[in-house]
Amino acid sequence: MQRNSLNMAQQPSADDKAMVQPKRYALSKALRLLLLLLLSVLVFTAARFGLGNALFKPVEGQIRILQTISNDTASNNTASNDKAHDNNQTVHAQSALQAIYQQQLTAINRVLWLHRNPQYLEAKAQLLELGVRFGFNDKTQALTQANRLYIESITKRPAWPVTYSSLALNKWHLGEFDRDFVTYLVQAHYLGKNVPQVKQVWQYVANSINQASTSELAMLFTELFKEHSAIVAYYQQADNANATPTQQVK
């Protein structure tokens, strides 16, 4: 009798069961809501990234076209032409080009609102640089903003050598020959010494030291790169056909 009494005392009553069931139901419902919320966030993020990529592709193509136009324009500037109708054509072409440029700048800003992917960040930086080439942007403001984008890109993709060489080249055009300038170039060298964009900037430095060893810039570079003389020698021995940049950006 005593054992039966103990067993009966240990068994939950009907009231206890009635209290436990709603708690289990509430917990199960909360878990389902949490999973639904998590799934919604994942779907939204995937959709946002996918839309950003879809919007980026046309911008990427337009940037390539603008880069080609920029290179062609630089080549054509070596020949002078003073005809009035040619000047009028140039004005109309420049106006149309600026409209295209602004459209792409708006488009890349929309893409970056959706996803700040390193590739998208660097695409906007390249657009800002093109704006300087075409005369649409203030040089100092645009290149400083471009470098901020490159630095943000490095935090997301730190092993991409072209980002560092782009930073260094922009600092060249800004006249910022400091320790950061050296650091970016050295990092670019170690990550991709034979990448064309990296070789280009390093050969600018090597040629400046080699061709005008008594100039102010050569003496400055000799001092800045004295701890990296082996790297400088590597590029001095390479193809030195590239000239030092003057008016063009990149």
Salt bridges, closest charged atoms under 4 A:
GLU60 OE1 - LYS57 NZ 3.85
GLU60 OE2 - ARG64 NH2 3.48
ASP86 OD1 - HIS85 NE2 3.02
GLU122 OE2 - ARG157 NH2 3.18
GLU129 OE1 - LYS250 NZ 3.73
GLU152 OE2 - ARG116 NE 2.72
GLU176 OE1 - LYS171 NZ 2.88
ASP178 OD2 - LYS171 NZ 3.19
GLU223 OE2 - LYS226 NZ 2.97
